[in-house]
């Protein structure tokens, strides 16, 4: 994707609408992620044929696969996974990995900032240690008390780091 072509504008629009919803209501609408995925597949098919549609589908699969483990461990919402998958359908599998990597870096920095501002940094670091020790003994599975469903920790609207990851990925082209 180069410059301000339609796919670039479309995927940025999806990311920024997701940020709006995630910040306002702490949810990313299924209509947005499903609609973005379908639009990417249709656009790819119309403008590039079956090969482009296959690349879009592989981008969706890569995006979903990259964040699914964090969802399965209780550390990320399903909307975040579906958002990265939808973005992956627009940018393809290789750039999905870049979006996830840059997004994870941005998420780490923003997560530390939120924990610091909220006076939660010490607890957050203790929870990381708790998770590592739990996984060492029990294997990789959700850690009771520190998942999104049962923790009282401050939350980060993860659409923000995903959008930052997308912008960084597009910028590197």
Rosetta blueprint (number, residue, H / E / L):
1 X L
2 X L
3 X L
4 X L
5 X L
6 X H
7 X H
8 X H
9 X H
10 X H
11 X H
12 X H
13 X H
14 X H
15 X H
16 X H
17 X H
18 X H
19 X H
20 X H
21 X H
22 X H
23 X H
24 X H
25 X H
26 X L
27 X L
28 X L
29 X L
30 X H
31 X H
32 X H
33 X H
34 X H
35 X H
36 X H
37 X H
38 X H
39 X H
40 X H
41 X H
42 X H
43 X H
44 X H
45 X H
46 X H
47 X H
48 X H
49 X H
50 X H
51 X H
52 X H
53 X H
54 X H
55 X H
56 X H
57 X H
58 X H
59 X H
60 X H
61 X H
62 X H
63 X H
64 X H
65 X H
66 X H
67 X H
68 X H
69 X H
70 X H
71 X H
72 X H
73 X L
74 X L
75 X L
76 X L
77 X L
78 X H
79 X H
80 X H
81 X H
82 X H
83 X H
84 X H
85 X H
86 X H
87 X H
88 X H
89 X H
90 X H
91 X H
92 X L
93 X H
94 X H
95 X H
96 X H
97 X H
98 X H
99 X H
100 X H
101 X H
102 X H
103 X H
104 X H
105 X H
106 X H
107 X H
108 X H
109 X H
110 X H
111 X H
112 X H
113 X H
114 X H
115 X H
116 X H
117 X H
118 X L
119 X L
120 X L
121 X H
122 X H
123 X H
124 X H
125 X H
126 X H
127 X H
128 X H
129 X H
130 X H
131 X H
132 X H
133 X H
134 X H
135 X H
136 X H
137 X H
138 X H
139 X L
140 X L
141 X L
142 X L
143 X L
144 X L
145 X L
146 X L
147 X L
148 X L
149 X L
150 X L
151 X L
152 X L
153 X L
154 X L
155 X L
156 X L
157 X L
158 X L
159 X H
160 X H
161 X H
162 X H
163 X H
164 X H
165 X H
166 X H
167 X H
168 X H
169 X H
170 X H
171 X H
172 X L
173 X L
